[in-house]
Amino acid sequence: MSAKPCAGFSLASEASSCAISSARAFSLATFAAWAKAWGTACTGVRCDGLQPFFLNSILIAVPSVLLSSIVGALNGYALAQWRFRGADALFTILLFGFFIPFQAIILPAAQVLGYLGLSNTIGGLILIHVVYGIAFTTMLFRNYYVAIPAELVKAARIDGAGFTTIFRRIFLPLSVPAFMVCIIWQFTGIWNDFLFGVVFSGIDARPVTVALNNLVNTSEGVKEYNVDMAAALITALPTLIVYIVGGRYFVRGLMAGAVKG
């Protein structure tokens, strides 16, 4: 009579250990896909995963976002608060640059990069993204700074403050919402860019989006869809982090600005 309970206990124990083993195998397989996508997957003739290209994208996106944001803020500040003859015409010309499609500037941009010796380099991609992003960032900051009372600038000029001092001490502290919008927009566009990356980059300067395309279209034997999905999630992760972190401060800045008198 005691053999049946023992047999039942043995079957339950085997089922439990089988479930645990299956869970461990699934976990190891999932981790292996992420590890292969990051470090050993083939992206054409190279089989070092997304890691070097991910670092390339960081080296491209961070300086491009910072430079285009700072230049756009200075341009917007000058156009909005330091009125000069031809300011409106210059702003209109800059607006045209915002609507120029990527494809229209590929050939002249390639010629300029060739003259500067920046073809197929990370520096060349940074220059392209900064120049192309200045139109948007200038429009954003100009429209934001127009709403700031001109009396602040006049009072500061009476006290002896100059162009740089007024911008640094008055406008920069008020520009947090505008900078968050600019950073989110620019980082998302630059990180997800494929056209400039595939046209203007060399083998060692390719961004992660180009590497992801090569990885998905490179197959040896059985197609590993789990590795492709892991690579896509790795590529999308930085923009997701920017939206989660930056969006919170962006909303907080908007709420703070809404109650200012």
C-alpha positions in Angstrom: 0.0 0.0 0.0 2.9 2.4 0.6 4.3 1.9 -2.9 1.5 4.0 -4.6 2.1 7.2 -2.6 5.8 6.8 -3.2 5.2 6.4 -6.9 3.0 9.5 -7.0 5.6 11.5 -5.2 8.3 10.2 -7.6 6.2 11.3 -10.6 5.5 14.7 -9.2 9.2 15.2 -8.4 10.2 14.2 -11.9 7.6 16.6 -13.4 8.9 19.4 -11.2 12.6 18.8 -12.1 11.6 18.6 -15.7 9.9 22.0 -15.5 12.9 23.5 -13.8 15.2 22.1 -16.4 13.0 23.4 -19.2 13.0 26.9 -17.6 16.7 26.8 -17.2 17.2 25.7 -20.8 14.9 28.5 -22.0 16.7 31.1 -19.9 20.1 29.9 -21.2 18.8 29.9 -24.8 17.4 33.4 -24.4 20.6 34.7 -22.9 22.7 33.0 -25.6 20.7 34.9 -28.3 21.4 38.2 -26.7 25.1 37.4 -26.2 25.4 36.3 -29.8 23.7 39.4 -31.1 26.0 41.6 -29.0 29.3 39.8 -29.5 29.6 37.1 -32.1 26.8 37.5 -34.7 28.0 38.1 -38.3 27.2 41.5 -39.9 28.6 40.7 -43.3 32.2 39.8 -43.4 32.7 40.6 -39.7 31.5 38.4 -36.9 31.9 40.6 -33.8 28.2 41.4 -33.3 26.7 44.8 -32.7 29.2 45.9 -30.0 31.6 48.0 -32.1 28.8 49.5 -34.1 26.8 50.3 -31.0 29.8 52.3 -29.7 30.1 54.0 -33.1 26.5 55.2 -32.7 27.2 56.6 -29.3 30.3 58.4 -30.6 28.1 59.8 -33.4 24.9 60.6 -31.6 26.2 62.3 -28.4 28.4 65.0 -30.0 25.9 65.6 -32.8 23.0 66.1 -30.3 25.0 68.4 -28.0 26.5 70.5 -30.8 23.3 70.9 -32.8 21.4 71.8 -29.6 23.9 74.4 -28.5 24.2 76.0 -32.0 20.4 76.0 -32.3 20.0 77.6 -28.9 22.5 80.4 -29.8 20.9 81.0 -33.2 17.4 81.1 -31.7 18.5 83.4 -29.0 20.1 85.8 -31.5 17.1 85.7 -33.9 14.5 86.2 -31.1 16.1 88.7 -28.7 18.9 90.5 -30.6 17.0 91.8 -33.6 19.1 92.9 -36.6 18.3 93.7 -40.2 17.5 90.6 -42.2 16.8 88.4 -39.2 13.4 87.4 -40.5 14.8 86.6 -43.9 17.6 84.5 -42.4 15.1 82.6 -40.2 12.9 81.9 -43.3 16.0 80.5 -45.1 16.7 78.3 -42.2 13.1 77.1 -42.2 13.6 75.9 -45.8 16.5 73.8 -44.6 14.1 72.0 -42.2 12.1 70.7 -45.2 14.9 69.6 -47.4 14.8 65.8 -47.7 17.8 63.6 -46.9 18.1 62.4 -50.4 18.6 65.9 -51.8 21.8 66.6 -49.9 23.6 63.3 -50.4 25.7 64.3 -53.4 26.8 67.8 -52.2 27.4 66.5 -48.7 29.6 63.7 -50.1 31.6 66.3 -52.1 32.0 68.5 -49.0 33.2 65.6 -46.9 35.7 64.7 -49.6 37.1 68.2 -49.7 37.4 68.2 -45.9 39.0 64.7 -45.7 36.2 63.4 -43.6 34.7 60.7 -45.9 33.9 57.4 -44.3 34.7 58.7 -40.8 32.7 59.2 -37.6 33.7 62.9 -37.7 32.1 63.2 -41.1 28.8 61.7 -39.9 28.8 64.1 -36.9 29.2 67.1 -39.2 26.4 65.9 -41.4 24.0 65.4 -38.5 24.9 68.7 -36.9 24.5 70.7 -40.1 21.2 69.0 -41.0 19.8 69.4 -37.5 20.6 73.1 -37.1 17.4 74.2 -39.0 15.2 72.3 -36.6 17.0 73.3 -33.4 17.1 77.0 -34.5 13.4 77.0 -35.2 12.6 75.3 -31.9 14.7 77.7 -29.7 13.7 80.8 -31.7 10.0 80.1 -31.1 10.7 79.3 -27.5 12.8 82.5 -26.8 10.3 84.8 -28.5 7.9 84.2 -25.6 10.5 85.5 -23.1 9.9 89.2 -22.3 12.4 91.5 -24.0 12.5 93.6 -20.8 14.8 91.0 -19.3 17.4 91.5 -22.0 17.0 95.3 -21.8 17.5 95.3 -18.0 20.5 93.0 -18.3 22.1 95.2 -21.0 21.6 98.3 -18.8 23.4 96.5 -16.0 26.3 95.9 -18.4 25.7 92.3 -19.4 26.7 91.2 -22.9 25.5 88.7 -25.4 27.1 85.7 -23.8 26.4 86.7 -20.2 22.7 87.2 -20.8 22.4 83.9 -22.6 24.3 82.0 -19.9 22.7 83.5 -16.9 19.1 84.3 -18.0 18.2 82.1 -21.0 19.9 78.9 -20.3 18.2 78.3 -16.9 14.8 79.0 -18.7 15.6 76.6 -21.5 15.3 73.2 -19.9 12.0 72.2 -21.6 13.3 73.3 -25.0 16.5 71.4 -24.5 14.7 68.3 -23.5 12.5 68.4 -26.6 15.6 69.1 -28.7 17.6 66.2 -27.2 14.8 63.7 -27.5 14.1 64.7 -31.1 17.7 64.9 -32.2 18.9 61.8 -30.5 16.0 59.7 -31.8 16.6 60.9 -35.4 20.3 60.5 -35.3 20.4 57.1 -33.5 17.7 55.7 -35.9 19.3 57.1 -39.0 20.1 54.6 -41.7 20.5 56.6 -44.9 23.4 58.8 -43.8 25.0 55.9 -42.0 25.0 53.6 -45.0 26.1 56.3 -47.5 28.8 58.3 -45.5 30.3 55.7 -43.2 33.2 53.3 -43.8 33.7 49.8 -42.5 34.9 50.9 -39.1 32.5 53.9 -38.8 29.2 52.2 -39.4 26.4 53.0 -37.0 24.4 50.3 -35.3 21.4 50.6 -37.6 23.5 49.6 -40.6 25.0 46.7 -38.6 21.5 45.6 -37.7 20.5 45.6 -41.3 23.6 43.5 -42.3 23.0 41.1 -39.4 19.4 40.4 -40.3 20.3 39.9 -44.0 23.3 37.7 -43.2 22.5 34.0 -42.6 24.5 30.9 -42.4 22.5 27.7 -42.3 19.3 28.0 -40.2 17.9 31.5 -39.8 18.1 32.5 -36.1 15.1 34.8 -35.6 15.8 35.0 -31.9 19.2 36.6 -32.5 17.6 39.0 -35.0 15.0 40.0 -32.4 17.6 40.4 -29.7 19.7 42.6 -32.0 16.7 44.8 -32.8 15.9 45.2 -29.1 19.5 46.1 -28.4 19.4 48.7 -31.1 16.2 50.3 -29.9 17.2 50.3 -26.2 18.9 53.7 -26.1 16.0 55.6 -27.6 13.7 53.9 -25.2 15.9 55.0 -22.3 16.0 58.6 -23.6 12.2 58.7 -23.8 11.7 57.2 -20.3 14.3 59.5 -18.6 14.0 62.6 -20.7 10.3 62.6 -21.0 9.8 62.8 -17.2 12.0 65.9 -17.0 10.4 67.3 -20.1 6.9 67.1 -18.6 8.2 68.5 -15.3 9.7 71.5 -17.1 6.5 72.1 -19.0 4.5 72.1 -15.8 7.0 74.5 -14.1 6.9 76.8 -17.0 3.1 76.8 -17.1 2.7 78.5 -13.7 5.3 81.2 -14.2 3.9 84.7 -14.2 
